[in-house]
Each structure stands twice: as C-alpha cells, then as structure tokens.
C-alpha cells in the first residue's frame, strides 16, 4: 500500500485444484484493508506458483493495470490470464528493463527482463520481471525466480557487481552482490 492508500501487488501466489492463494489469502487481506482494487498487479513470470491466484484477484477487484515479462509460454493458466486481461480492457504492459512507474512517491524500477540479452526466451525463470522498489530510504529488490543467468546480465550492465550464492525458488540466486551493491539501504531482497 502506498502512502496515499493505493494498492500494488507483485505476484499472486499459487492455484491448483485444492487451493487458490488469490481467493483465500490475498483477497481477504485486501478486504480487511478496505482496498477497492489494485492500481498495479505485477507478475514476475508465467509459472502457476506466481500467477495462479491472479484470476481470482482480478475478478474481485476493480481496475488496475497488469505488468509482466511477456515471455511466450504455453502454460494454459498464463494464456487464460492474458485473455482475461484483454477481455477486461485493463491496461497491460510487457515490462522491460529501464521502465519505471511512480505511484504516490513509491518508485518501481524494472531491472529485467532485457529482450536484447541473447539468453532471453530460453527459460521462464530467467525471464522474470525484476523490480527495484524505492520509497524514501527504503529499497527492496523483488526478483521472482531470476537466477544466475539473470544475475550475470545485471552484473554485466553494472546493476550488481559481484557474485555469491543463495538457494531460492527452483534455481539459485546470488545475495552477496545485492548486499554489496545496495548495502544497508536494501532492506529486503525477496526471492520467491
């Protein structure tokens, strides 16, 4: 939630035959907070553990734009979600490196994906939307399931400057360069 009460969400959690994180976890939180809708829904990548709950959320909230990496995949749930967004008339953005959005005084900078990278399109995780969230002195990096290949791209562009390793999601990610680059100003590096 922004300082003026606008709502942003990054990823919607999983959905399967027995559980829908959007319906059972996220919507109740939004309702308790009194949110009429979302201003922005960013989806890091087209895996069901990140986008599964999005349809329930989109169906129960008003308006809002959707940003995601537009990695061409054949996942039926992803294609269904894109169709739902198109039918609703919601604004949709294929998030790309260098784009920024400011809502109130919260800055959302897209660090990846970069479709000019030779590895673009080879792996859904490595094509994750990577966001740097800034508000005053607070900074958080939301990396989806981006791993070593995406990290190498960030290092090559000077976004991060060294390597180490931490387990996360279905692959590995490096926390050391994030800590070196952002130091104490990075309060969170969320790797899901």
N, C-alpha and C positions, 0 to 999 in steps of 0.2 A: 504494500500500500504506500502511496506517495504522501508527502506532507499535506496535500490538499484532498486526500481521500480518493484518489484514483487507483485502480487495481491493475496490476501486471502479474502475469503468471508465466513461468518458464517450466515447460513440460507438465504433463497431465497425469502421469503415473500409468500403471498397467490396467489392462482389462482382459478378462478371459471369461469362460462360461460361468465361473463362480464368484467373480469379484470385479468390481469396476471402481477404481480409485477416484475417478471423477465424480461419480454419483455418491459414493459412500464416505469419501474423505474430504475432497476439495469443495464440493458444493455446500456441505454443512458448514465448513469454515467460512465460506463467503456469505452464507445466510446469517450466521451468528455475527459477522462483522457489519451486516447491513449493506453489503455491496449489491447494487442493482445490476451490475455487469462488469465485464472486463474491458479495459481500454486496449490492452495488448495481450495476446497469447503467443509466446514464442515456443516453438517446438524444436528441440535440439537436433533430432534426427528421426527417421521413419522406422523405429523399432517399437513394437507394441508396449514395451515397458516404459516408454516415454510418451507415446501418443494415445495409448488405449483409452484413457479417461477423457480425451478431448471432446468426443461427440456428446457425451452427457453434459459436459460443461457448456459447450456451445449451444446446446439445445435448451438449456435452462437459464442462460444469461443473455442480456441484451448487448447488441452492437459489438464493437471491438474489432481490431484488426488481427490478422494471423501472419506471423513471420516464421519461416522455416527454410532449410537449406535447398529445397527443391532438388534433392538427389533422386534421380529417376530410379525407382524401385518397383518391384512387382507386388509388394505386400498389399493384400486386399484391404486391410484396415486403413492403410495410408491412402490408397486410392479412393476409398469410401469417404474418408475425411476431406480430401481435396474436393470431391464432388459436393459434399455438404457445404463447404465454404463457398464454392462457386454459386450454388443454388441460393444461398442466403444473401448474396450480394455484398458480403463483408470484404473489406479491403484485405488483400493478400500481398505478401512481399516475399520474394526469393532473397532472403538475407545474404548479403555479400560483404566481404572484408572492406572496411572503410566507411560503411554506413553507420549513422548514428541517429538516435532518437532521444529527444529530451521531453520528459513529461514532468511538469512542475519543474523542479530542479534536480530530478533524477536523470542521469545520463546513462544510456545503454549504447555501448560501442560494440559493433560486430568486428571481431578479430579474425574469424574464419566462418565460413569457408571462402576459399580463393579458387575460383574456377580456372585460373590461369596456371595453377600448380599441376605439374604432369601427373601427380597421383590422384587428382580429382576424378571421382566417379568409380574408383576401384573398390571402395569399402564404405559402407554406410556410416560406421562409427567414425572413421577418419574424416568424413564429410560433415561432421557435427557442426552445428551453429555454436560458436564460442563467443560468449558475451562478457564484456567487462562492464560491471555496474558501478557507477560512481555517484556518490551523494556527499557533498561536503568533503570531509576527510576519510569517509568510508569508501572502500573499494572491495569488490568481490568478483571473482572470476568464475563463470558458470561454463563448464567445458563439455557438457553432455558426456559422450563416451569417446571423445577425441583421445588418441593415444600418442605413441612415439612419432608416427609419421607426421601428424598434425603439429606436434610439438617441434619437430625438426623444421617445419615450414615457419613456425613462429620464430624460432631461433635464427633462421636464415634471413628473415625480414627485420631482425633486430628487436622483435617484440619481447622475446626472452633470450637469455644469453648463456645458459649453461645446462647441464643435464644431471640427472639422478634417477631414482625410480620409486614409484608407489603403486601398489595394486589398486585397481578400480574397475568397476563395471566388468566388461567381458575382455578387456585388454589391459595394457599397462599405461601409466601416465607418470610424468615427472613432476614432483612437487618442488624439488630443490631450485630449479631455475625460476619458478614462480616466486618463491620466497626471496631469492637473490634480486630479482627484478623489482618486485613490489615492496619488499622489506616489511616493516611493521605497518605500512599503510594498507596492506592487503589483509583484511580481517578474515576473509573466507575464500578458499578455493574449493568449490563444490564440484566433486566428481561423482557422478551418479552411476 
